[in-house]
Amino acid sequence: MAEGHKNAPLIIEVLPHSRAFRAGIRPGDLLVSVNRQPVRDRLDMMFLSGEPLREICIERDGKRRTLRFQPCDRSGVSSLVIEELHPRS
């Protein structure tokens, strides 16, 4: 799995009833990677949201979790709202 950036985006909203929500992604999770590509900022999110979604890696409470999706599903990434990035200590 690709290593996530230490300033991984914080997920602040997950659209209710979306595949991402049903998969277990919740506000407060850190978005580490999409399709094994690290997510460092909104530009990464925009770039990766155009690809068929296969997996998302999140971090919650210091533990990483990989969620897998059907290859034809593009709704997982687009149903997430991430914060504007600010360096974390």
PDB file of N, CA, C and O in Angstrom, chain B, residues numbered from 101:
ATOM      1  N   MET B 101       0.835  -1.172   0.000  1.00  0.00           N
ATOM      2  CA  MET B 101       0.000   0.000   0.000  1.00  0.00           C
ATOM      3  C   MET B 101       0.884   1.240   0.000  1.00  0.00           C
ATOM      4  O   MET B 101       1.937   1.270   0.636  1.00  0.00           O
ATOM      5  N   ALA B 102       0.444   2.245  -0.713  1.00  0.00           N
ATOM      6  CA  ALA B 102       1.199   3.494  -0.764  1.00  0.00           C
ATOM      7  C   ALA B 102       1.140   4.183   0.588  1.00  0.00           C
ATOM      8  O   ALA B 102       0.127   4.138   1.287  1.00  0.00           O
ATOM      9  N   GLU B 103       2.230   4.809   0.932  1.00  0.00           N
ATOM     10  CA  GLU B 103       2.264   5.557   2.180  1.00  0.00           C
ATOM     11  C   GLU B 103       1.507   6.860   2.025  1.00  0.00           C
ATOM     12  O   GLU B 103       1.647   7.545   1.012  1.00  0.00           O
ATOM     13  N   GLY B 104       0.716   7.204   3.009  1.00  0.00           N
ATOM     14  CA  GLY B 104       0.003   8.461   2.986  1.00  0.00           C
ATOM     15  C   GLY B 104       0.895   9.595   3.456  1.00  0.00           C
ATOM     16  O   GLY B 104       1.875   9.369   4.166  1.00  0.00           O
ATOM     17  N   HIS B 105       0.569  10.774   3.074  1.00  0.00           N
ATOM     18  CA  HIS B 105       1.282  11.971   3.493  1.00  0.00           C
ATOM     19  C   HIS B 105       0.946  12.233   4.951  1.00  0.00           C
ATOM     20  O   HIS B 105      -0.171  11.952   5.384  1.00  0.00           O
ATOM     21  N   LYS B 106       1.886  12.763   5.712  1.00  0.00           N
ATOM     22  CA  LYS B 106       1.622  12.988   7.139  1.00  0.00           C
ATOM     23  C   LYS B 106       0.525  14.025   7.347  1.00  0.00           C
ATOM     24  O   LYS B 106      -0.054  14.098   8.431  1.00  0.00           O
ATOM     25  N   ASN B 107       0.232  14.824   6.329  1.00  0.00           N
ATOM     26  CA  ASN B 107      -0.849  15.809   6.414  1.00  0.00           C
ATOM     27  C   ASN B 107      -2.049  15.340   5.619  1.00  0.00           C
ATOM     28  O   ASN B 107      -2.655  16.124   4.889  1.00  0.00           O
ATOM     29  N   ALA B 108      -2.397  14.077   5.749  1.00  0.00           N
ATOM     30  CA  ALA B 108      -3.541  13.530   5.020  1.00  0.00           C
ATOM     31  C   ALA B 108      -4.786  14.368   5.296  1.00  0.00           C
ATOM     32  O   ALA B 108      -4.999  14.807   6.426  1.00  0.00           O
ATOM     33  N   PRO B 109      -5.617  14.596   4.265  1.00  0.00           N
ATOM     34  CA  PRO B 109      -6.820  15.396   4.450  1.00  0.00           C
ATOM     35  C   PRO B 109      -7.774  14.780   5.470  1.00  0.00           C
ATOM     36  O   PRO B 109      -7.941  13.562   5.540  1.00  0.00           O
ATOM     37  N   LEU B 110      -8.384  15.645   6.244  1.00  0.00           N
ATOM     38  CA  LEU B 110      -9.396  15.241   7.210  1.00  0.00           C
ATOM     39  C   LEU B 110     -10.748  15.224   6.516  1.00  0.00           C
ATOM     40  O   LEU B 110     -11.130  16.201   5.871  1.00  0.00           O
ATOM     41  N   ILE B 111     -11.465  14.135   6.643  1.00  0.00           N
ATOM     42  CA  ILE B 111     -12.807  14.046   6.085  1.00  0.00           C
ATOM     43  C   ILE B 111     -13.756  14.742   7.053  1.00  0.00           C
ATOM     44  O   ILE B 111     -13.869  14.345   8.213  1.00  0.00           O
ATOM     45  N   ILE B 112     -14.435  15.777   6.577  1.00  0.00           N
ATOM     46  CA  ILE B 112     -15.329  16.525   7.465  1.00  0.00           C
ATOM     47  C   ILE B 112     -16.792  16.194   7.224  1.00  0.00           C
ATOM     48  O   ILE B 112     -17.649  16.523   8.045  1.00  0.00           O
ATOM     49  N   GLU B 113     -17.085  15.543   6.099  1.00  0.00           N
ATOM     50  CA  GLU B 113     -18.470  15.160   5.826  1.00  0.00           C
ATOM     51  C   GLU B 113     -18.476  13.979   4.877  1.00  0.00           C
ATOM     52  O   GLU B 113     -17.662  13.906   3.957  1.00  0.00           O
ATOM     53  N   VAL B 114     -19.398  13.055   5.105  1.00  0.00           N
ATOM     54  CA  VAL B 114     -19.631  11.931   4.202  1.00  0.00           C
ATOM     55  C   VAL B 114     -21.115  11.968   3.877  1.00  0.00           C
ATOM     56  O   VAL B 114     -21.947  11.954   4.784  1.00  0.00           O
ATOM     57  N   LEU B 115     -21.450  12.015   2.613  1.00  0.00           N
ATOM     58  CA  LEU B 115     -22.854  12.110   2.242  1.00  0.00           C
ATOM     59  C   LEU B 115     -23.613  10.885   2.730  1.00  0.00           C
ATOM     60  O   LEU B 115     -23.201   9.753   2.479  1.00  0.00           O
ATOM     61  N   PRO B 116     -24.717  11.110   3.425  1.00  0.00           N
ATOM     62  CA  PRO B 116     -25.514   9.993   3.939  1.00  0.00           C
ATOM     63  C   PRO B 116     -25.976   9.079   2.805  1.00  0.00           C
ATOM     64  O   PRO B 116     -26.269   9.541   1.702  1.00  0.00           O
ATOM     65  N   HIS B 117     -26.035   7.827   3.079  1.00  0.00           N
ATOM     66  CA  HIS B 117     -26.513   6.800   2.146  1.00  0.00           C
ATOM     67  C   HIS B 117     -25.592   6.596   0.945  1.00  0.00           C
ATOM     68  O   HIS B 117     -25.955   5.876   0.016  1.00  0.00           O
ATOM     69  N   SER B 118     -24.408   7.212   0.942  1.00  0.00           N
ATOM     70  CA  SER B 118     -23.445   7.001  -0.143  1.00  0.00           C
ATOM     71  C   SER B 118     -22.717   5.675   0.082  1.00  0.00           C
ATOM     72  O   SER B 118     -22.766   5.103   1.171  1.00  0.00           O
ATOM     73  N   ARG B 119     -22.046   5.202  -0.958  1.00  0.00           N
ATOM     74  CA  ARG B 119     -21.259   3.972  -0.809  1.00  0.00           C
ATOM     75  C   ARG B 119     -20.141   4.166   0.206  1.00  0.00           C
ATOM     76  O   ARG B 119     -19.816   3.247   0.959  1.00  0.00           O
ATOM     77  N   ALA B 120     -19.553   5.359   0.229  1.00  0.00           N
ATOM     78  CA  ALA B 120     -18.496   5.631   1.209  1.00  0.00           C
ATOM     79  C   ALA B 120     -19.043   5.530   2.625  1.00  0.00           C
ATOM     80  O   ALA B 120     -18.395   4.955   3.500  1.00  0.00           O
ATOM     81  N   PHE B 121     -20.223   6.079   2.859  1.00  0.00           N
ATOM     82  CA  PHE B 121     -20.848   6.006   4.185  1.00  0.00           C
ATOM     83  C   PHE B 121     -21.153   4.552   4.539  1.00  0.00           C
ATOM     84  O   PHE B 121     -20.871   4.103   5.650  1.00  0.00           O
ATOM     85  N   ARG B 122     -21.730   3.825   3.589  1.00  0.00           N
ATOM     86  CA  ARG B 122     -22.062   2.413   3.847  1.00  0.00           C
ATOM     87  C   ARG B 122     -20.807   1.577   4.078  1.00  0.00           C
ATOM     88  O   ARG B 122     -20.853   0.571   4.785  1.00  0.00           O
ATOM     89  N   ALA B 123     -19.685   1.990   3.484  1.00  0.00           N
ATOM     90  CA  ALA B 123     -18.427   1.255   3.677  1.00  0.00           C
ATOM     91  C   ALA B 123     -17.800   1.536   5.041  1.00  0.00           C
ATOM     92  O   ALA B 123     -16.894   0.820   5.466  1.00  0.00           O
ATOM     93  N   GLY B 124     -18.280   2.580   5.733  1.00  0.00           N
ATOM     94  CA  GLY B 124     -17.777   2.855   7.071  1.00  0.00           C
ATOM     95  C   GLY B 124     -16.943   4.108   7.206  1.00  0.00           C
ATOM     96  O   GLY B 124     -16.416   4.376   8.286  1.00  0.00           O
ATOM     97  N   ILE B 125     -16.805   4.887   6.140  1.00  0.00           N
ATOM     98  CA  ILE B 125     -16.047   6.133   6.234  1.00  0.00           C
ATOM     99  C   ILE B 125     -16.883   7.147   6.995  1.00  0.00           C
ATOM    100  O   ILE B 125     -18.077   7.300   6.738  1.00  0.00           O
ATOM    101  N   ARG B 126     -16.249   7.838   7.932  1.00  0.00           N
ATOM    102  CA  ARG B 126     -16.961   8.782   8.797  1.00  0.00           C
ATOM    103  C   ARG B 126     -16.202  10.094   8.907  1.00  0.00           C
ATOM    104  O   ARG B 126     -14.987  10.138   8.716  1.00  0.00           O
ATOM    105  N   PRO B 127     -16.932  11.172   9.218  1.00  0.00           N
ATOM    106  CA  PRO B 127     -16.247  12.440   9.496  1.00  0.00           C
ATOM    107  C   PRO B 127     -15.215  12.226  10.604  1.00  0.00           C
ATOM    108  O   PRO B 127     -15.462  11.508  11.572  1.00  0.00           O
ATOM    109  N   GLY B 128     -14.073  12.854  10.444  1.00  0.00           N
ATOM    110  CA  GLY B 128     -12.987  12.690  11.409  1.00  0.00           C
ATOM    111  C   GLY B 128     -11.917  11.724  10.940  1.00  0.00           C
ATOM    112  O   GLY B 128     -10.803  11.730  11.462  1.00  0.00           O
ATOM    113  N   ASP B 129     -12.250  10.879   9.943  1.00  0.00           N
ATOM    114  CA  ASP B 129     -11.251   9.979   9.379  1.00  0.00           C
ATOM    115  C   ASP B 129     -10.257  10.789   8.552  1.00  0.00           C
ATOM    116  O   ASP B 129     -10.603  11.834   8.001  1.00  0.00           O
ATOM    117  N   LEU B 130      -9.034  10.304   8.471  1.00  0.00           N
ATOM    118  CA  LEU B 130      -8.030  10.891   7.581  1.00  0.00           C
ATOM    119  C   LEU B 130      -8.015  10.084   6.290  1.00  0.00           C
ATOM    120  O   LEU B 130      -8.020   8.854   6.322  1.00  0.00           O
ATOM    121  N   LEU B 131      -7.998  10.772   5.164  1.00  0.00           N
ATOM    122  CA  LEU B 131      -7.962  10.112   3.862  1.00  0.00           C
ATOM    123  C   LEU B 131      -6.509   9.929   3.456  1.00  0.00           C
ATOM    124  O   LEU B 131      -5.852  10.882   3.038  1.00  0.00           O
ATOM    125  N   VAL B 132      -6.007   8.708   3.579  1.00  0.00           N
ATOM    126  CA  VAL B 132      -4.591   8.410   3.343  1.00  0.00           C
ATOM    127  C   VAL B 132      -4.316   8.198   1.858  1.00  0.00           C
ATOM    128  O   VAL B 132      -3.383   8.783   1.307  1.00  0.00           O
ATOM    129  N   SER B 133      -5.132   7.355   1.206  1.00  0.00           N
ATOM    130  CA  SER B 133      -4.886   7.087  -0.208  1.00  0.00           C
ATOM    131  C   SER B 133      -6.171   6.644  -0.898  1.00  0.00           C
ATOM    132  O   SER B 133      -7.123   6.186  -0.265  1.00  0.00           O
ATOM    133  N   VAL B 134      -6.160   6.796  -2.219  1.00  0.00           N
ATOM    134  CA  VAL B 134      -7.232   6.321  -3.090  1.00  0.00           C
ATOM    135  C   VAL B 134      -6.564   5.507  -4.186  1.00  0.00           C
ATOM    136  O   VAL B 134      -5.663   5.994  -4.869  1.00  0.00           O
ATOM    137  N   ASN B 135      -7.005   4.278  -4.352  1.00  0.00           N
ATOM    138  CA  ASN B 135      -6.406   3.379  -5.349  1.00  0.00           C
ATOM    139  C   ASN B 135      -4.890   3.295  -5.184  1.00  0.00           C
ATOM    140  O   ASN B 135      -4.141   3.268  -6.161  1.00  0.00           O
ATOM    141  N   ARG B 136      -4.463   3.255  -3.937  1.00  0.00           N
ATOM    142  CA  ARG B 136      -3.047   3.136  -3.562  1.00  0.00           C
ATOM    143  C   ARG B 136      -2.205   4.355  -3.939  1.00  0.00           C
ATOM    144  O   ARG B 136      -0.976   4.288  -3.933  1.00  0.00           O
ATOM    145  N   GLN B 137      -2.852   5.445  -4.261  1.00  0.00           N
ATOM    146  CA  GLN B 137      -2.161   6.702  -4.544  1.00  0.00           C
ATOM    147  C   GLN B 137      -2.369   7.641  -3.361  1.00  0.00           C
ATOM    148  O   GLN B 137      -3.510   7.860  -2.954  1.00  0.00           O
ATOM    149  N   PRO B 138      -1.300   8.200  -2.798  1.00  0.00           N
ATOM    150  CA  PRO B 138      -1.464   9.072  -1.634  1.00  0.00           C
ATOM    151  C   PRO B 138      -2.291  10.308  -1.977  1.00  0.00           C
ATOM    152  O   PRO B 138      -2.197  10.850  -3.078  1.00  0.00           O
ATOM    153  N   VAL B 139      -3.093  10.737  -1.024  1.00  0.00           N
ATOM    154  CA  VAL B 139      -3.893  11.952  -1.175  1.00  0.00           C
ATOM    155  C   VAL B 139      -3.280  13.000  -0.266  1.00  0.00           C
ATOM    156  O   VAL B 139      -3.286  12.864   0.957  1.00  0.00           O
ATOM    157  N   ARG B 140      -2.750  14.050  -0.885  1.00  0.00           N
ATOM    158  CA  ARG B 140      -2.082  15.105  -0.121  1.00  0.00           C
ATOM    159  C   ARG B 140      -2.903  16.385  -0.058  1.00  0.00           C
ATOM    160  O   ARG B 140      -2.729  17.201   0.847  1.00  0.00           O
ATOM    161  N   ASP B 141      -3.804  16.555  -1.032  1.00  0.00           N
ATOM    162  CA  ASP B 141      -4.540  17.816  -1.098  1.00  0.00           C
ATOM    163  C   ASP B 141      -5.758  17.668  -2.003  1.00  0.00           C
ATOM    164  O   ASP B 141      -6.032  16.591  -2.532  1.00  0.00           O
ATOM    165  N   ARG B 142      -6.486  18.779  -2.168  1.00  0.00           N
ATOM    166  CA  ARG B 142      -7.698  18.760  -3.001  1.00  0.00           C
ATOM    167  C   ARG B 142      -7.386  18.435  -4.461  1.00  0.00           C
ATOM    168  O   ARG B 142      -8.195  17.799  -5.136  1.00  0.00           O
ATOM    169  N   LEU B 143      -6.241  18.857  -4.951  1.00  0.00           N
ATOM    170  CA  LEU B 143      -5.877  18.558  -6.332  1.00  0.00           C
ATOM    171  C   LEU B 143      -5.750  17.050  -6.536  1.00  0.00           C
ATOM    172  O   LEU B 143      -6.218  16.516  -7.541  1.00  0.00           O
ATOM    173  N   ASP B 144      -5.120  16.369  -5.589  1.00  0.00           N
ATOM    174  CA  ASP B 144      -5.057  14.902  -5.652  1.00  0.00           C
ATOM    175  C   ASP B 144      -6.466  14.319  -5.676  1.00  0.00           C
ATOM    176  O   ASP B 144      -6.754  13.413  -6.458  1.00  0.00           O
ATOM    177  N   MET B 145      -7.343  14.840  -4.818  1.00  0.00           N
ATOM    178  CA  MET B 145      -8.726  14.347  -4.771  1.00  0.00           C
ATOM    179  C   MET B 145      -9.411  14.525  -6.118  1.00  0.00           C
ATOM    180  O   MET B 145     -10.069  13.606  -6.606  1.00  0.00           O
ATOM    181  N   MET B 146      -9.263  15.694  -6.721  1.00  0.00           N
ATOM    182  CA  MET B 146      -9.903  15.959  -8.008  1.00  0.00           C
ATOM    183  C   MET B 146      -9.358  15.017  -9.080  1.00  0.00           C
ATOM    184  O   MET B 146     -10.122  14.473  -9.877  1.00  0.00           O
ATOM    185  N   PHE B 147      -8.056  14.827  -9.098  1.00  0.00           N
ATOM    186  CA  PHE B 147      -7.425  13.945 -10.076  1.00  0.00           C
ATOM    187  C   PHE B 147      -7.905  12.507  -9.893  1.00  0.00           C
ATOM    188  O   PHE B 147      -8.276  11.842 -10.860  1.00  0.00           O
ATOM    189  N   LEU B 148      -7.896  12.039  -8.661  1.00  0.00           N
ATOM    190  CA  LEU B 148      -8.252  10.645  -8.386  1.00  0.00           C
ATOM    191  C   LEU B 148      -9.741  10.369  -8.504  1.00  0.00           C
ATOM    192  O   LEU B 148     -10.138   9.224  -8.719  1.00  0.00           O
ATOM    193  N   SER B 149     -10.576  11.398  -8.369  1.00  0.00           N
ATOM    194  CA  SER B 149     -12.023  11.178  -8.452  1.00  0.00           C
ATOM    195  C   SER B 149     -12.466  10.843  -9.877  1.00  0.00           C
ATOM    196  O   SER B 149     -13.586  10.372 -10.072  1.00  0.00           O
ATOM    197  N   GLY B 150     -11.609  11.076 -10.875  1.00  0.00           N
ATOM    198  CA  GLY B 150     -11.942  10.734 -12.246  1.00  0.00           C
ATOM    199  C   GLY B 150     -11.675   9.281 -12.596  1.00  0.00           C
ATOM    200  O   GLY B 150     -12.049   8.825 -13.676  1.00  0.00           O
ATOM    201  N   GLU B 151     -11.043   8.562 -11.708  1.00  0.00           N
ATOM    202  CA  GLU B 151     -10.712   7.160 -11.948  1.00  0.00           C
ATOM    203  C   GLU B 151     -11.751   6.253 -11.303  1.00  0.00           C
ATOM    204  O   GLU B 151     -12.357   6.623 -10.298  1.00  0.00           O
ATOM    205  N   PRO B 152     -11.965   5.061 -11.874  1.00  0.00           N
ATOM    206  CA  PRO B 152     -12.833   4.100 -11.186  1.00  0.00           C
ATOM    207  C   PRO B 152     -12.250   3.787  -9.806  1.00  0.00           C
ATOM    208  O   PRO B 152     -11.055   3.519  -9.677  1.00  0.00           O
ATOM    209  N   LEU B 153     -13.076   3.821  -8.807  1.00  0.00           N
ATOM    210  CA  LEU B 153     -12.640   3.616  -7.429  1.00  0.00           C
ATOM    211  C   LEU B 153     -12.505   2.132  -7.130  1.00  0.00           C
ATOM    212  O   LEU B 153     -13.443   1.359  -7.330  1.00  0.00           O
ATOM    213  N   ARG B 154     -11.330   1.740  -6.650  1.00  0.00           N
ATOM    214  CA  ARG B 154     -11.098   0.357  -6.243  1.00  0.00           C
ATOM    215  C   ARG B 154     -10.916   0.233  -4.737  1.00  0.00           C
ATOM    216  O   ARG B 154     -11.419  -0.704  -4.117  1.00  0.00           O
ATOM    217  N   GLU B 155     -10.187   1.194  -4.149  1.00  0.00           N
ATOM    218  CA  GLU B 155      -9.998   1.131  -2.699  1.00  0.00           C
ATOM    219  C   GLU B 155      -9.653   2.504  -2.140  1.00  0.00           C
ATOM    220  O   GLU B 155      -9.079   3.354  -2.821  1.00  0.00           O
ATOM    221  N   ILE B 156     -10.017   2.687  -0.893  1.00  0.00           N
ATOM    222  CA  ILE B 156      -9.697   3.895  -0.140  1.00  0.00           C
ATOM    223  C   ILE B 156      -9.046   3.442   1.152  1.00  0.00           C
ATOM    224  O   ILE B 156      -9.528   2.518   1.807  1.00  0.00           O
ATOM    225  N   CYS B 157      -7.955   4.090   1.517  1.00  0.00           N
ATOM    226  CA  CYS B 157      -7.320   3.827   2.805  1.00  0.00           C
ATOM    227  C   CYS B 157      -7.576   5.030   3.705  1.00  0.00           C
ATOM    228  O   CYS B 157      -7.264   6.165   3.347  1.00  0.00           O
ATOM    229  N   ILE B 158      -8.143   4.770   4.866  1.00  0.00           N
ATOM    230  CA  ILE B 158      -8.396   5.817   5.843  1.00  0.00           C
ATOM    231  C   ILE B 158      -7.605   5.520   7.107  1.00  0.00           C
ATOM    232  O   ILE B 158      -7.145   4.399   7.322  1.00  0.00           O
ATOM    233  N   GLU B 159      -7.455   6.538   7.934  1.00  0.00           N
ATOM    234  CA  GLU B 159      -6.863   6.351   9.247  1.00  0.00           C
ATOM    235  C   GLU B 159      -7.841   6.888  10.276  1.00  0.00           C
ATOM    236  O   GLU B 159      -8.344   8.005  10.151  1.00  0.00           O
ATOM    237  N   ARG B 160      -8.102   6.081  11.290  1.00  0.00           N
ATOM    238  CA  ARG B 160      -8.994   6.468  12.380  1.00  0.00           C
ATOM    239  C   ARG B 160      -8.358   6.003  13.680  1.00  0.00           C
ATOM    240  O   ARG B 160      -7.989   4.837  13.817  1.00  0.00           O
ATOM    241  N   ASP B 161      -8.234   6.906  14.620  1.00  0.00           N
ATOM    242  CA  ASP B 161      -7.653   6.574  15.924  1.00  0.00           C
ATOM    243  C   ASP B 161      -6.272   5.931  15.793  1.00  0.00           C
ATOM    244  O   ASP B 161      -5.923   5.016  16.539  1.00  0.00           O
ATOM    245  N   GLY B 162      -5.488   6.434  14.821  1.00  0.00           N
ATOM    246  CA  GLY B 162      -4.128   5.940  14.644  1.00  0.00           C
ATOM    247  C   GLY B 162      -4.010   4.613  13.920  1.00  0.00           C
ATOM    248  O   GLY B 162      -2.902   4.106  13.746  1.00  0.00           O
ATOM    249  N   LYS B 163      -5.148   4.027  13.486  1.00  0.00           N
ATOM    250  CA  LYS B 163      -5.122   2.744  12.786  1.00  0.00           C
ATOM    251  C   LYS B 163      -5.623   2.919  11.367  1.00  0.00           C
ATOM    252  O   LYS B 163      -6.615   3.607  11.124  1.00  0.00           O
ATOM    253  N   ARG B 164      -4.928   2.291  10.434  1.00  0.00           N
ATOM    254  CA  ARG B 164      -5.324   2.360   9.029  1.00  0.00           C
ATOM    255  C   ARG B 164      -6.283   1.238   8.679  1.00  0.00           C
ATOM    256  O   ARG B 164      -6.216   0.132   9.213  1.00  0.00           O
ATOM    257  N   ARG B 165      -7.171   1.566   7.766  1.00  0.00           N
ATOM    258  CA  ARG B 165      -8.168   0.599   7.307  1.00  0.00           C
ATOM    259  C   ARG B 165      -8.342   0.794   5.804  1.00  0.00           C
ATOM    260  O   ARG B 165      -8.524   1.920   5.340  1.00  0.00           O
ATOM    261  N   THR B 166      -8.288  -0.294   5.044  1.00  0.00           N
ATOM    262  CA  THR B 166      -8.484  -0.232   3.596  1.00  0.00           C
ATOM    263  C   THR B 166      -9.879  -0.734   3.269  1.00  0.00           C
ATOM    264  O   THR B 166     -10.281  -1.819   3.690  1.00  0.00           O
ATOM    265  N   LEU B 167     -10.609   0.072   2.510  1.00  0.00           N
ATOM    266  CA  LEU B 167     -11.970  -0.257   2.100  1.00  0.00           C
ATOM    267  C   LEU B 167     -11.964  -0.490   0.604  1.00  0.00           C
ATOM    268  O   LEU B 167     -11.450   0.337  -0.149  1.00  0.00           O
ATOM    269  N   ARG B 168     -12.524  -1.598   0.163  1.00  0.00           N
ATOM    270  CA  ARG B 168     -12.527  -1.927  -1.258  1.00  0.00           C
ATOM    271  C   ARG B 168     -13.910  -1.697  -1.855  1.00  0.00           C
ATOM    272  O   ARG B 168     -14.932  -1.915  -1.205  1.00  0.00           O
ATOM    273  N   PHE B 169     -13.914  -1.252  -3.110  1.00  0.00           N
ATOM    274  CA  PHE B 169     -15.140  -0.930  -3.827  1.00  0.00           C
ATOM    275  C   PHE B 169     -15.147  -1.680  -5.151  1.00  0.00           C
ATOM    276  O   PHE B 169     -14.098  -2.120  -5.623  1.00  0.00           O
ATOM    277  N   GLN B 170     -16.323  -1.826  -5.753  1.00  0.00           N
ATOM    278  CA  GLN B 170     -16.427  -2.398  -7.086  1.00  0.00           C
ATOM    279  C   GLN B 170     -15.714  -1.473  -8.065  1.00  0.00           C
ATOM    280  O   GLN B 170     -15.841  -0.254  -7.942  1.00  0.00           O
ATOM    281  N   PRO B 171     -14.968  -2.006  -9.032  1.00  0.00           N
ATOM    282  CA  PRO B 171     -14.201  -1.168  -9.956  1.00  0.00           C
ATOM    283  C   PRO B 171     -15.027  -0.137 -10.717  1.00  0.00           C
ATOM    284  O   PRO B 171     -14.489   0.906 -11.089  1.00  0.00           O
ATOM    285  N   CYS B 172     -16.291  -0.381 -10.959  1.00  0.00           N
ATOM    286  CA  CYS B 172     -17.102   0.563 -11.733  1.00  0.00           C
ATOM    287  C   CYS B 172     -17.635   1.706 -10.871  1.00  0.00           C
ATOM    288  O   CYS B 172     -18.238   2.639 -11.403  1.00  0.00           O
ATOM    289  N   ASP B 173     -17.430   1.658  -9.574  1.00  0.00           N
ATOM    290  CA  ASP B 173     -17.992   2.654  -8.660  1.00  0.00           C
ATOM    291  C   ASP B 173     -17.136   3.907  -8.622  1.00  0.00           C
ATOM    292  O   ASP B 173     -15.967   3.852  -8.240  1.00  0.00           O
ATOM    293  N   ARG B 174     -17.713   5.041  -9.017  1.00  0.00           N
ATOM    294  CA  ARG B 174     -17.000   6.314  -8.962  1.00  0.00           C
ATOM    295  C   ARG B 174     -17.561   7.208  -7.857  1.00  0.00           C
ATOM    296  O   ARG B 174     -17.059   8.311  -7.641  1.00  0.00           O
ATOM    297  N   SER B 175     -18.582   6.750  -7.167  1.00  0.00           N
ATOM    298  CA  SER B 175     -19.257   7.625  -6.206  1.00  0.00           C
ATOM    299  C   SER B 175     -18.555   7.711  -4.861  1.00  0.00           C
ATOM    300  O   SER B 175     -18.867   8.612  -4.082  1.00  0.00           O
ATOM    301  N   GLY B 176     -17.631   6.828  -4.554  1.00  0.00           N
ATOM    302  CA  GLY B 176     -17.009   6.830  -3.237  1.00  0.00           C
ATOM    303  C   GLY B 176     -16.242   8.086  -2.917  1.00  0.00           C
ATOM    304  O   GLY B 176     -16.443   8.675  -1.854  1.00  0.00           O
ATOM    305  N   VAL B 177     -15.367   8.515  -3.808  1.00  0.00           N
ATOM    306  CA  VAL B 177     -14.552   9.697  -3.559  1.00  0.00           C
ATOM    307  C   VAL B 177     -15.398  10.957  -3.638  1.00  0.00           C
ATOM    308  O   VAL B 177     -15.219  11.868  -2.830  1.00  0.00           O
ATOM    309  N   SER B 178     -16.313  11.027  -4.592  1.00  0.00           N
ATOM    310  CA  SER B 178     -17.104  12.243  -4.762  1.00  0.00           C
ATOM    311  C   SER B 178     -18.091  12.460  -3.627  1.00  0.00           C
ATOM    312  O   SER B 178     -18.643  13.554  -3.502  1.00  0.00           O
ATOM    313  N   SER B 179     -18.330  11.460  -2.801  1.00  0.00           N
ATOM    314  CA  SER B 179     -19.252  11.627  -1.686  1.00  0.00           C
ATOM    315  C   SER B 179     -18.548  12.084  -0.417  1.00  0.00           C
ATOM    316  O   SER B 179     -19.176  12.160   0.640  1.00  0.00           O
ATOM    317  N   LEU B 180     -17.242  12.392  -0.502  1.00  0.00           N
ATOM    318  CA  LEU B 180     -16.474  12.850   0.649  1.00  0.00           C
ATOM    319  C   LEU B 180     -16.222  14.346   0.557  1.00  0.00           C
ATOM    320  O   LEU B 180     -15.985  14.876  -0.528  1.00  0.00           O
ATOM    321  N   VAL B 181     -16.272  15.013   1.676  1.00  0.00           N
ATOM    322  CA  VAL B 181     -15.895  16.420   1.754  1.00  0.00           C
ATOM    323  C   VAL B 181     -14.694  16.481   2.675  1.00  0.00           C
ATOM    324  O   VAL B 181     -14.747  16.017   3.814  1.00  0.00           O
ATOM    325  N   ILE B 182     -13.590  17.066   2.165  1.00  0.00           N
ATOM    326  CA  ILE B 182     -12.386  17.159   2.985  1.00  0.00           C
ATOM    327  C   ILE B 182     -12.134  18.593   3.347  1.00  0.00           C
ATOM    328  O   ILE B 182     -12.568  19.511   2.652  1.00  0.00           O
ATOM    329  N   GLU B 183     -11.420  18.784   4.451  1.00  0.00           N
ATOM    330  CA  GLU B 183     -11.101  20.126   4.907  1.00  0.00           C
ATOM    331  C   GLU B 183     -10.046  20.759   4.040  1.00  0.00           C
ATOM    332  O   GLU B 183      -9.312  20.066   3.336  1.00  0.00           O
ATOM    333  N   GLU B 184      -9.965  22.086   4.087  1.00  0.00           N
ATOM    334  CA  GLU B 184      -8.815  22.755   3.496  1.00  0.00           C
ATOM    335  C   GLU B 184      -7.603  22.302   4.302  1.00  0.00           C
ATOM    336  O   GLU B 184      -7.675  22.198   5.527  1.00  0.00           O
ATOM    337  N   LEU B 185      -6.513  22.037   3.634  1.00  0.00           N
ATOM    338  CA  LEU B 185      -5.371  21.454   4.321  1.00  0.00           C
ATOM    339  C   LEU B 185      -4.570  22.480   5.084  1.00  0.00           C
ATOM    340  O   LEU B 185      -4.235  23.550   4.575  1.00  0.00           O
ATOM    341  N   HIS B 186      -4.277  22.132   6.302  1.00  0.00           N
ATOM    342  CA  HIS B 186      -3.411  22.921   7.164  1.00  0.00           C
ATOM    343  C   HIS B 186      -2.451  21.939   7.794  1.00  0.00           C
ATOM    344  O   HIS B 186      -2.875  20.874   8.241  1.00  0.00           O
ATOM    345  N   PRO B 187      -1.172  22.261   7.845  1.00  0.00           N
ATOM    346  CA  PRO B 187      -0.221  21.316   8.432  1.00  0.00           C
ATOM    347  C   PRO B 187      -0.609  20.937   9.853  1.00  0.00           C
ATOM    348  O   PRO B 187      -0.980  21.784  10.665  1.00  0.00           O
ATOM    349  N   ARG B 188      -0.515  19.652  10.128  1.00  0.00           N
ATOM    350  CA  ARG B 188      -0.782  19.144  11.478  1.00  0.00           C
ATOM    351  C   ARG B 188       0.543  18.961  12.188  1.00  0.00           C
ATOM    352  O   ARG B 188       1.558  18.671  11.554  1.00  0.00           O
ATOM    353  N   SER B 189       0.539  19.125  13.482  1.00  0.00           N
ATOM    354  CA  SER B 189       1.762  18.907  14.257  1.00  0.00           C
ATOM    355  C   SER B 189       1.998  17.444  14.441  1.00  0.00           C
ATOM    356  O   SER B 189       2.982  17.051  15.069  1.00  0.00           O
TER     357      SER B 189
END
